Amino acid sequence: MLVADPYQKRGVGTEFLKNMIAVARAEGVTTIWAEIRQENKEMLHVSERLGFRQTTCTDGTVRVHLEL
Ligand SMILES: CC(C)(COP(=O)(O)OP(=O)(O)OC[C@H]1O[C@@H](n2cnc3c(N)ncnc32)[C@H](O)[C@@H]1OP(=O)(O)O)[C@@H](O)C(=O)NCCC(=O)NCCS
């Protein structure tokens, strides 16, 4: 997921991820997981706000997952 610089911090990323979650749920997906660089505080914040849980952290990467 990438939001162009001029449009960041306006809620676009959160809305985009919310929609991805809704589509995944409707399609019968049961788990979404992602790997996020530890320094990517914006993406960690957005994923945490939408209920993703952080599971492991190795080599500067945080693994997050959401059970649907
Ligand atoms: C990650 C990304 C998609 C977020 O998109 P966005 O439209 O800016 O996201 P939102 O505006 O919905 O939310 C950003 C949140 O991060 C918060 N934030 C910004 N900088 C932060 C920091 N340094 N530490 C913690 N939170 C931070 C903002 O305050 C905002 O939260 P709030 O609404 O509670 O104030 C965007 O930054 C991006 O495209 N980054 C480059 C690509 C990328 O890293 N993709 C993810 C790869 S895993």
The ligand as an SDF file (V2000), in Angstrom:
LIG
                    3D

 48 50  0  0  0  0  0  0  0  0999 V2000
    1.9380    4.0530    5.4470 C   0  0  0  0  0  0  0  0  0  0  0  0
    1.0530    4.9290    4.5900 C   0  0  0  0  0  0  0  0  0  0  0  0
    0.3100    4.0490    3.5580 C   0  0  0  0  0  0  0  0  0  0  0  0
    0.0090    5.6160    5.4920 C   0  0  0  0  0  0  0  0  0  0  0  0
   -0.8750    6.3810    4.6810 O   0  0  0  0  0  0  0  0  0  0  0  0
   -1.5910    7.7140    5.2290 P   0  0  0  0  0  0  0  0  0  0  0  0
   -2.6580    8.0840    4.2460 O   0  0  0  0  0  0  0  0  0  0  0  0
   -0.5750    8.7450    5.5500 O   0  0  0  0  0  0  0  0  0  0  0  0
   -2.2470    7.1700    6.5900 O   0  0  0  0  0  0  0  0  0  0  0  0
   -3.3330    7.8650    7.5420 P   0  0  0  0  0  0  0  0  0  0  0  0
   -3.3840    9.3380    7.2560 O   0  0  0  0  0  0  0  0  0  0  0  0
   -4.5990    7.0890    7.4430 O   0  0  0  0  0  0  0  0  0  0  0  0
   -2.7370    7.5950    8.9790 O   0  0  0  0  0  0  0  0  0  0  0  0
   -1.3900    7.8900    9.3030 C   0  0  0  0  0  0  0  0  0  0  0  0
   -1.2590    7.8480   10.8100 C   0  0  0  0  0  0  0  0  0  0  0  0
    0.1200    7.7000   11.1450 O   0  0  0  0  0  0  0  0  0  0  0  0
    0.4220    8.6650   12.1460 C   0  0  0  0  0  0  0  0  0  0  0  0
    1.8290    8.9610   12.0920 N   0  0  0  0  0  0  0  0  0  0  0  0
    2.4880    9.7080   11.2020 C   0  0  0  0  0  0  0  0  0  0  0  0
    3.8080    9.7470   11.5080 N   0  0  0  0  0  0  0  0  0  0  0  0
    3.9610    8.9770   12.6270 C   0  0  0  0  0  0  0  0  0  0  0  0
    5.0820    8.6190   13.4300 C   0  0  0  0  0  0  0  0  0  0  0  0
    6.3130    9.0310   13.1260 N   0  0  0  0  0  0  0  0  0  0  0  0
    4.8670    7.8150   14.5000 N   0  0  0  0  0  0  0  0  0  0  0  0
    3.6330    7.3600   14.8070 C   0  0  0  0  0  0  0  0  0  0  0  0
    2.5190    7.6850   14.0860 N   0  0  0  0  0  0  0  0  0  0  0  0
    2.6960    8.4830   12.9960 C   0  0  0  0  0  0  0  0  0  0  0  0
   -0.4510    9.8370   11.7840 C   0  0  0  0  0  0  0  0  0  0  0  0
   -0.5850   10.7420   12.8560 O   0  0  0  0  0  0  0  0  0  0  0  0
   -1.7570    9.1190   11.4670 C   0  0  0  0  0  0  0  0  0  0  0  0
   -2.4450    8.7390   12.6330 O   0  0  0  0  0  0  0  0  0  0  0  0
   -3.6800    9.5920   13.2560 P   0  0  0  0  0  0  0  0  0  0  0  0
   -4.7340    9.6360   12.1910 O   0  0  0  0  0  0  0  0  0  0  0  0
   -4.0760    8.8180   14.4800 O   0  0  0  0  0  0  0  0  0  0  0  0
   -3.1260   10.9640   13.5540 O   0  0  0  0  0  0  0  0  0  0  0  0
    1.8690    6.0410    3.8810 C   0  0  0  0  0  0  0  0  0  0  0  0
    2.6570    6.7060    4.8330 O   0  0  0  0  0  0  0  0  0  0  0  0
    2.7550    5.5040    2.7580 C   0  0  0  0  0  0  0  0  0  0  0  0
    2.3190    5.3620    1.6270 O   0  0  0  0  0  0  0  0  0  0  0  0
    4.0350    5.2500    3.0850 N   0  0  0  0  0  0  0  0  0  0  0  0
    5.0020    4.7810    2.0800 C   0  0  0  0  0  0  0  0  0  0  0  0
    4.7200    3.3650    1.6470 C   0  0  0  0  0  0  0  0  0  0  0  0
    4.6910    2.3930    2.8110 C   0  0  0  0  0  0  0  0  0  0  0  0
    5.4600    2.5110    3.7470 O   0  0  0  0  0  0  0  0  0  0  0  0
    3.7580    1.4280    2.7020 N   0  0  0  0  0  0  0  0  0  0  0  0
    3.6320    0.3670    3.6960 C   0  0  0  0  0  0  0  0  0  0  0  0
    4.6710   -0.7080    3.4850 C   0  0  0  0  0  0  0  0  0  0  0  0
    4.5510   -1.9830    4.7060 S   0  0  0  0  0  0  0  0  0  0  0  0
  1  2  1  0
  2  3  1  0
  2  4  1  0
  2 36  1  0
  4  5  1  0
  5  6  1  0
  6  7  2  0
  6  8  1  0
  6  9  1  0
  9 10  1  0
 10 11  2  0
 10 12  1  0
 10 13  1  0
 13 14  1  0
 14 15  1  0
 15 16  1  0
 15 30  1  0
 16 17  1  0
 17 18  1  0
 17 28  1  0
 18 19  1  0
 18 27  1  0
 19 20  2  0
 20 21  1  0
 21 22  1  0
 21 27  2  0
 22 23  1  0
 22 24  2  0
 24 25  1  0
 25 26  2  0
 26 27  1  0
 28 29  1  0
 28 30  1  0
 30 31  1  0
 31 32  1  0
 32 33  2  0
 32 34  1  0
 32 35  1  0
 36 37  1  0
 36 38  1  0
 38 39  2  0
 38 40  1  0
 40 41  1  0
 41 42  1  0
 42 43  1  0
 43 44  2  0
 43 45  1  0
 45 46  1  0
 46 47  1  0
 47 48  1  0
M  END
$$$$
